[in-house]
Amino acid sequence: MLTLYDWNLSPNCFKVRWVLAELSLSYTPVDVDIFSGQGQQGEFLSLNPNGKVPVLKDGDTTLWESNAIILYLARKAGQLLPADPGQLAMVDQWLHWQAAHYYQPVIGLALEHMLKPMFDQAADAQAVQGHTREFNRLSKILDQQLSQQNWLVGDQLSLADIALASTLFARQQVGLSLSGLPYLQNWLERLESRSAWQQASR
């Protein structure tokens, strides 16, 4: 039985819930209260020494890092990954790009627009400007890729789409604008209409 250590505000946790829903996999959710410091307690640190969610347990296998988790699930199920080695490498490319680049300005804006207000702190206008500029630059790369095809890799949904779209799942609360990015908007609207997206958005 799969167990997912989860936090509903995390886009990385949402990513894993979405893949589980796409694969119709049952799991036991365990909510980790990040704000109360649960992630830094000994019991949880024995699962992930980084003290972060998500964490997936599958029997004797314990995994952290959301992209490693979704790759594990997709490989086990034999779904959401192309068979062609070149296309498979492209999925890896987009997963690395999501984690190393696209996620960074989004999480920066989430800190300024979502988390700071929870603690009665004002947003840093200079930080917001810098994160917004970088988000817009990177989003144009996505829009360009999606202007050529319906999915990021190949002719069907893959983990590349799921990883990148999950980064945007709370875009309104974070203050992200997709204005002037028609292909990205259309792609995201199609993904948001999927029953698995809606099931994961708990």
Backbone as numpy.savetxt, mean C-alpha at the origin, in Angstrom:
# Nx Ny Nz CAx CAy CAz Cx Cy Cz
-3.77 -21.52 9.29 -4.62 -20.32 9.29 -3.74 -19.07 9.29
-4.08 -18.14 8.44 -3.33 -16.89 8.35 -3.76 -15.94 9.46
-2.79 -15.23 10.03 -3.06 -14.18 11.00 -2.38 -12.91 10.52
-3.16 -11.82 10.46 -2.62 -10.53 10.01 -2.65 -9.55 11.17
-1.48 -9.05 11.54 -1.36 -7.98 12.54 -1.49 -6.67 11.77
-2.48 -5.88 12.14 -3.04 -4.89 11.24 -3.27 -3.57 11.98
-3.36 -2.48 11.22 -3.79 -1.18 11.73 -4.56 -0.50 10.61
-5.80 -0.13 10.87 -6.68 0.25 9.78 -6.28 1.52 9.05
-5.46 2.37 9.64 -5.05 3.61 8.98 -3.82 3.44 8.08
-3.21 2.28 8.12 -1.97 2.08 7.38 -2.23 1.66 5.94
-1.68 2.39 4.95 -1.82 1.95 3.56 -1.13 0.62 3.29
-0.07 0.33 4.04 0.61 -0.94 3.86 -0.22 -2.10 4.37
-0.96 -1.88 5.44 -1.88 -2.91 5.93 -3.05 -3.08 4.96
-3.55 -1.95 4.45 -4.62 -2.01 3.46 -4.19 -2.84 2.26
-2.95 -2.66 1.83 -2.40 -3.40 0.69 -2.51 -4.90 0.91
-2.15 -5.35 2.10 -2.20 -6.79 2.40 -3.65 -7.26 2.48
-4.53 -6.48 3.13 -5.94 -6.87 3.20 -6.54 -6.99 1.79
-6.14 -6.08 0.90 -6.66 -6.10 -0.47 -6.22 -7.38 -1.19
-4.96 -7.74 -1.08 -4.48 -8.97 -1.72 -5.20 -10.18 -1.14
-5.37 -10.22 0.17 -6.10 -11.33 0.79 -7.52 -11.42 0.22
-8.15 -10.27 0.02 -9.51 -10.26 -0.53 -9.51 -10.70 -1.99
-8.55 -10.22 -2.79 -8.48 -10.63 -4.19 -8.29 -12.14 -4.31
-7.55 -12.72 -3.38 -7.26 -14.16 -3.42 -8.30 -14.99 -2.68
-9.31 -14.31 -2.10 -10.37 -14.98 -1.32 -9.78 -15.84 -0.21
-8.79 -15.29 0.48 -8.14 -16.02 1.58 -8.71 -15.55 2.91
-9.07 -16.50 3.75 -9.55 -16.19 5.10 -8.35 -15.95 6.01
-8.53 -15.08 6.98 -7.46 -14.80 7.92 -8.06 -14.27 9.22
-7.24 -14.32 10.26 -7.62 -13.76 11.55 -6.93 -12.42 11.71
-7.70 -11.33 11.83 -7.08 -10.02 12.03 -6.77 -9.77 13.50
-5.62 -9.18 13.74 -5.24 -8.75 15.08 -4.89 -7.27 14.99
-5.72 -6.43 15.56 -5.48 -4.99 15.51 -4.37 -4.61 16.49
-3.41 -3.87 15.98 -2.30 -3.38 16.80 -2.48 -1.88 16.98
-2.69 -1.46 18.21 -2.92 -0.04 18.52 -1.58 0.69 18.52
-1.25 1.25 17.38 0.04 1.92 17.22 0.15 3.11 18.17
-0.95 3.87 18.33 -0.89 5.08 19.15 -0.65 4.79 20.62
-1.08 3.62 21.08 -0.87 3.27 22.50 0.50 2.65 22.74
1.26 2.44 21.67 2.60 1.87 21.82 2.65 0.36 21.76
1.55 -0.28 21.33 1.52 -1.74 21.27 2.61 -2.30 20.37
2.93 -1.57 19.32 3.95 -2.04 18.39 5.33 -2.12 19.00
5.55 -1.42 20.10 6.87 -1.40 20.73 6.97 -2.31 21.94
5.95 -3.11 22.16 5.96 -4.03 23.30 6.64 -5.34 22.92
7.17 -6.01 23.92 7.99 -7.20 23.69 7.31 -8.28 22.89
6.03 -8.53 23.16 5.33 -9.59 22.45 5.28 -9.32 20.96
4.97 -8.06 20.59 4.90 -7.75 19.18 6.30 -7.66 18.57
7.25 -7.14 19.31 8.62 -7.02 18.79 9.24 -8.38 18.50
8.73 -9.42 19.13 9.22 -10.77 18.82 8.76 -11.22 17.44
7.69 -10.60 16.94 7.21 -10.88 15.58 7.91 -10.00 14.55
8.07 -8.71 14.89 8.73 -7.77 13.99 9.61 -6.84 14.82
10.92 -7.02 14.76 11.81 -6.18 15.57 11.75 -4.70 15.22
11.15 -4.36 14.07 10.97 -2.97 13.69 9.79 -2.33 14.41
8.93 -3.16 15.00 7.78 -2.64 15.72 6.71 -2.05 14.83
6.64 -2.50 13.58 5.69 -1.93 12.63 4.75 -3.00 12.08
3.58 -2.55 11.62 2.64 -3.41 10.92 2.72 -3.08 9.42
2.31 -4.04 8.57 1.69 -5.32 8.87 2.72 -6.42 9.17
2.22 -7.45 9.84 2.95 -8.70 10.02 1.98 -9.83 9.69
2.46 -10.80 8.94 1.65 -11.96 8.60 2.26 -13.21 9.19
1.43 -14.02 9.85 1.85 -15.34 10.32 1.09 -16.40 9.54
1.83 -17.36 9.01 1.25 -18.49 8.30 1.95 -19.74 8.79
1.37 -20.36 9.81 2.04 -21.50 10.42 3.35 -21.07 11.06
4.44 -21.68 10.63 5.75 -21.36 11.19 6.41 -20.17 10.48
5.76 -19.64 9.47 6.31 -18.51 8.71 5.77 -17.19 9.25
6.68 -16.29 9.60 6.32 -14.94 10.03 7.00 -13.95 9.10
6.20 -13.07 8.52 6.74 -12.12 7.54 6.36 -10.70 7.89
7.30 -9.77 7.74 7.00 -8.35 7.78 7.54 -7.71 6.51
7.20 -6.46 6.29 7.39 -5.72 5.05 6.26 -6.09 4.08
5.39 -5.12 3.81 4.15 -5.39 3.09 4.38 -5.98 1.70
5.39 -5.51 0.99 5.61 -6.04 -0.36 6.10 -7.48 -0.31
6.88 -7.84 0.70 7.29 -9.24 0.87 6.07 -10.11 1.19
5.16 -9.57 1.98 3.96 -10.33 2.36 3.08 -10.58 1.14
2.84 -9.55 0.33 1.94 -9.76 -0.81 2.59 -10.65 -1.87
3.90 -10.58 -2.01 4.58 -11.49 -2.93 4.44 -12.94 -2.46
4.59 -13.15 -1.18 4.43 -14.49 -0.60 3.03 -15.03 -0.89
2.02 -14.22 -0.62 0.63 -14.66 -0.82 0.34 -14.95 -2.29
0.80 -14.07 -3.17 0.54 -14.25 -4.61 1.27 -15.47 -5.15
2.50 -15.69 -4.71 3.25 -16.86 -5.18 2.60 -18.16 -4.71
2.13 -18.17 -3.46 1.47 -19.37 -2.95 0.20 -19.67 -3.72
-0.54 -18.62 -4.05 -1.81 -18.80 -4.75 -1.65 -18.97 -6.25
-0.50 -18.57 -6.78 -0.30 -18.63 -8.23 -1.16 -17.63 -8.97
-1.38 -16.46 -8.35 -2.21 -15.43 -8.96 -1.55 -14.06 -8.76
-2.04 -13.08 -9.53 -1.63 -11.67 -9.43 -0.17 -11.42 -9.82
0.46 -12.42 -10.45 1.81 -12.27 -10.96 1.87 -12.85 -12.37
2.51 -12.15 -13.31 2.62 -12.68 -14.67 3.59 -13.85 -14.72
3.39 -14.72 -15.71 4.29 -15.87 -15.89 5.56 -15.49 -16.63
5.46 -14.50 -17.50 6.62 -14.09 -18.31 7.70 -13.48 -17.42
8.96 -13.94 -17.51 10.03 -13.43 -16.65 10.26 -11.93 -16.78
10.15 -11.41 -17.99 10.33 -9.98 -18.17 9.25 -9.17 -17.48
7.99 -9.60 -17.63 6.90 -8.91 -16.97 6.99 -9.07 -15.45
7.44 -10.23 -15.00 7.61 -10.45 -13.57 8.65 -9.49 -13.00
9.71 -9.27 -13.76 10.73 -8.31 -13.33 10.16 -6.89 -13.29
9.25 -6.59 -14.20 8.62 -5.27 -14.19 7.74 -5.08 -12.95
7.06 -6.15 -12.52 6.30 -6.07 -11.27 7.25 -5.76 -10.11
8.37 -6.47 -10.06 9.36 -6.20 -9.01 9.83 -4.74 -9.07
10.06 -4.25 -10.28 10.50 -2.86 -10.44 9.51 -1.89 -9.81
8.22 -2.07 -10.12 7.21 -1.16 -9.58 7.05 -1.32 -8.07
7.21 -2.53 -7.55 7.13 -2.72 -6.10 8.27 -1.97 -5.40
9.48 -2.06 -5.96 10.61 -1.33 -5.37 10.39 0.18 -5.49
9.88 0.62 -6.63 9.64 2.05 -6.84 8.60 2.58 -5.87
7.55 1.78 -5.64 6.52 2.18 -4.68 7.11 2.40 -3.29
7.89 1.42 -2.83 8.43 1.50 -1.47 9.50 2.58 -1.33
10.37 2.69 -2.32 11.51 3.60 -2.21 11.17 5.04 -2.57
10.17 5.25 -3.43 9.90 6.59 -3.95 8.47 7.07 -3.71
7.48 6.37 -4.28 6.12 6.90 -4.28 5.53 7.00 -2.88
5.85 6.05 -2.03 5.29 6.03 -0.67 5.80 7.19 0.17
7.01 7.66 -0.11 7.67 8.62 0.78 6.94 9.97 0.88
6.62 10.65 -0.22 5.89 11.91 -0.07 4.47 11.72 0.45
3.87 10.57 0.15 2.51 10.32 0.64 2.51 10.16 2.15
3.45 9.41 2.69 3.49 9.24 4.15 3.90 10.55 4.81
4.70 11.36 4.11 5.05 12.67 4.64 3.83 13.58 4.74
2.98 13.55 3.72 1.75 14.35 3.76 0.75 13.80 4.76
0.74 12.48 4.94 -0.14 11.88 5.96 0.26 12.37 7.35
1.56 12.48 7.58 2.03 13.00 8.87 1.54 14.43 9.08
1.67 15.25 8.05 1.32 16.67 8.19 -0.19 16.89 8.27
-0.97 16.15 7.47 -2.40 16.43 7.34 -3.30 15.54 8.20
-2.79 14.38 8.62 -3.63 13.46 9.39 -3.13 13.27 10.82
-1.84 12.94 10.94 -1.34 12.58 12.27 -1.10 13.79 13.16
-0.49 14.84 12.63 -0.24 16.02 13.46 -1.53 16.61 14.04
-2.61 16.74 13.27 -3.85 17.26 13.86 -4.40 16.41 15.00
-4.11 15.09 14.96 -4.57 14.23 16.04 -3.91 14.60 17.37
-2.76 15.23 17.28 -2.02 15.63 18.49 -1.97 17.14 18.64
-2.93 17.81 17.98 -3.04 19.27 18.06 -1.77 19.99 17.64
-1.11 19.44 16.63 0.09 20.06 16.09 -0.21 20.64 14.71
0.42 21.76 14.40 0.21 22.40 13.10 1.09 21.76 12.03
0.57 21.72 10.82 1.35 21.20 9.70 2.50 22.14 9.37
3.59 21.58 8.90 4.75 22.35 8.46 4.54 22.70 6.99
4.27 23.96 6.70 3.93 24.38 5.34 5.04 24.07 4.35
6.28 24.22 4.77 7.40 23.95 3.86 7.49 22.46 3.54
7.26 21.62 4.56 7.28 20.17 4.33 6.13 19.77 3.40
4.96 20.35 3.62 3.81 20.04 2.77 4.11 20.40 1.32
4.70 21.55 1.12 5.04 22.00 -0.24 6.02 21.04 -0.91
7.04 20.63 -0.18 8.05 19.73 -0.74 7.47 18.35 -1.06
6.69 17.80 -0.13 6.09 16.48 -0.37 5.10 16.53 -1.53
4.33 17.61 -1.63 3.35 17.76 -2.71 4.05 17.84 -4.05
5.13 18.60 -4.12 5.88 18.74 -5.37 6.43 17.37 -5.82
6.96 16.60 -4.87 7.52 15.30 -5.23 6.40 14.31 -5.60
5.29 14.36 -4.90 4.16 13.49 -5.24 3.68 13.78 -6.66
3.56 15.04 -7.00 3.10 15.40 -8.35 4.08 14.93 -9.42
5.37 15.06 -9.14 6.39 14.63 -10.11 6.29 13.12 -10.35
6.19 12.36 -9.28 6.14 10.91 -9.40 4.82 10.44 -10.01
3.74 11.14 -9.69 2.44 10.75 -10.23 2.39 10.91 -11.75
3.13 11.86 -12.27 3.20 12.04 -13.72 3.85 10.82 -14.39
4.79 10.21 -13.70 5.41 8.98 -14.21 4.37 7.88 -14.31
3.56 7.74 -13.28 2.49 6.74 -13.29 1.48 7.03 -14.39
1.08 8.27 -14.50 0.09 8.66 -15.50 0.60 8.34 -16.90
1.87 8.62 -17.14 2.46 8.33 -18.45 2.44 6.83 -18.74
2.79 6.02 -17.75 2.76 4.57 -17.94 1.34 4.09 -18.25
0.36 4.64 -17.54 -1.02 4.20 -17.70 -1.68 4.80 -18.95
-1.04 5.76 -19.57 -1.56 6.29 -20.84 -1.36 5.29 -21.97
-0.50 4.31 -21.74 -0.15 3.34 -22.78 -0.88 2.01 -22.61
-1.41 1.74 -21.43 -2.04 0.44 -21.16 -2.94 0.56 -19.94
-3.86 -0.40 -19.80 -4.83 -0.34 -18.71 -4.25 -0.69 -17.35
-3.20 -1.52 -17.36 -2.57 -1.96 -16.12 -1.09 -1.63 -16.17
-0.45 -1.59 -15.03 0.96 -1.20 -15.00 1.85 -2.21 -15.72
1.51 -3.49 -15.60 2.32 -4.54 -16.22 1.39 -5.52 -16.94
1.62 -5.73 -18.22 0.83 -6.72 -18.94 -0.61 -6.28 -19.17
-1.46 -7.27 -19.35 -2.85 -6.99 -19.71 -3.85 -7.37 -18.63
-3.36 -7.49 -17.39 -4.27 -7.79 -16.30 -3.73 -7.24 -14.98
-4.62 -7.19 -14.00 -4.25 -6.72 -12.67 -3.09 -7.54 -12.11
-2.13 -6.85 -11.48 -1.02 -7.54 -10.83 -0.71 -6.84 -9.51
0.24 -7.40 -8.80 0.67 -6.79 -7.54 1.21 -5.38 -7.75
1.69 -5.08 -8.94 2.18 -3.72 -9.21 1.05 -2.71 -9.05
-0.11 -3.02 -9.63 -1.26 -2.13 -9.50 -1.70 -2.01 -8.04
-1.75 -3.13 -7.36 -2.23 -3.14 -5.98 -1.30 -2.32 -5.08
0.00 -2.51 -5.23 0.95 -1.78 -4.38 0.87 -0.28 -4.60
0.81 0.14 -5.86 0.78 1.58 -6.14 -0.55 2.20 -5.75
-1.65 1.54 -6.07 -2.97 2.11 -5.75 -3.20 2.15 -4.24
-2.68 1.19 -3.52 -2.84 1.18 -2.06 -2.23 2.42 -1.42
-1.18 2.92 -2.03 -0.53 4.13 -1.52 -1.50 5.31 -1.52
-2.52 5.25 -2.37 -3.46 6.37 -2.54 -4.79 6.13 -1.85
-4.92 5.09 -1.04 -6.25 4.71 -0.57 -6.90 5.75 0.35
-6.10 6.56 1.01 -6.67 7.62 1.86 -6.32 8.99 1.28
-6.37 9.10 -0.04 -5.84 10.30 -0.69 -6.57 11.57 -0.30
-7.86 11.49 -0.05 -8.60 12.70 0.31 -8.19 13.20 1.69
-8.08 12.29 2.64 -7.66 12.68 3.99 -6.22 13.20 4.01
-5.39 12.63 3.15 -3.98 13.02 3.10 -3.80 14.33 2.35
-4.79 14.69 1.51 -4.70 15.93 0.75 -4.01 15.76 -0.58
-4.19 14.60 -1.21 -3.56 14.33 -2.51 -4.52 14.71 -3.63
-4.02 15.40 -4.61 -4.82 15.77 -5.77 -4.31 15.02 -7.00
-5.24 14.46 -7.76 -4.89 13.78 -9.01 -5.31 14.61 -10.22
-5.50 15.91 -10.00 -5.89 16.81 -11.07 -4.83 16.81 -12.17
-5.28 16.74 -13.41 -4.36 16.76 -14.54 -3.71 15.42 -14.81
-4.21 14.36 -14.17 -3.65 13.01 -14.34 -4.79 12.07 -14.75
-5.32 12.22 -15.96 -6.55 11.49 -16.34 -6.40 9.98 -16.36
-5.26 9.49 -16.80 -5.08 8.04 -16.88 -4.94 7.44 -15.49
-4.24 8.13 -14.63 -4.10 7.69 -13.24 -5.46 7.72 -12.55
-6.24 8.75 -12.77 -7.57 8.84 -12.16 -8.45 7.70 -12.60
-8.48 7.43 -13.90 -9.33 6.36 -14.44 -8.92 5.01 -13.88
-7.63 4.76 -13.85 -7.10 3.50 -13.30 -7.50 3.33 -11.85
-7.36 4.37 -11.06 -7.68 4.28 -9.65 -9.18 4.09 -9.43
-10.00 4.76 -10.22 -11.45 4.59 -10.10 -11.86 3.15 -10.41
-11.22 2.55 -11.41 -11.52 1.16 -11.72 -11.13 0.23 -10.57
-10.02 0.52 -9.95 -9.56 -0.31 -8.84 -10.45 -0.13 -7.61
-10.85 1.11 -7.35 -11.70 1.38 -6.19 -13.08 0.73 -6.33
-13.50 0.45 -7.56 -14.80 -0.18 -7.77 -14.76 -1.69 -7.57
-13.59 -2.26 -7.42 -13.47 -3.71 -7.23 -14.01 -4.09 -5.84
-14.66 -5.22 -5.78 -15.22 -5.66 -4.50 -14.11 -5.92 -3.49
-12.95 -6.37 -3.94 -11.85 -6.64 -3.01 -11.33 -5.35 -2.37
-11.27 -4.24 -3.16 -10.88 -2.95 -2.59 -11.87 -2.57 -1.49
-13.13 -2.68 -1.80 -14.16 -2.26 -0.84 -14.16 -3.15 0.41
-13.88 -4.44 0.20 -13.80 -5.35 1.34 -12.61 -5.01 2.23
-11.51 -4.59 1.61 -10.31 -4.26 2.39 -10.43 -2.93 3.11
-11.34 -2.06 2.64 -11.49 -0.71 3.21 -12.37 -0.74 4.44
-11.97 -1.46 5.43 -12.80 -1.61 6.63 -12.52 -0.49 7.63
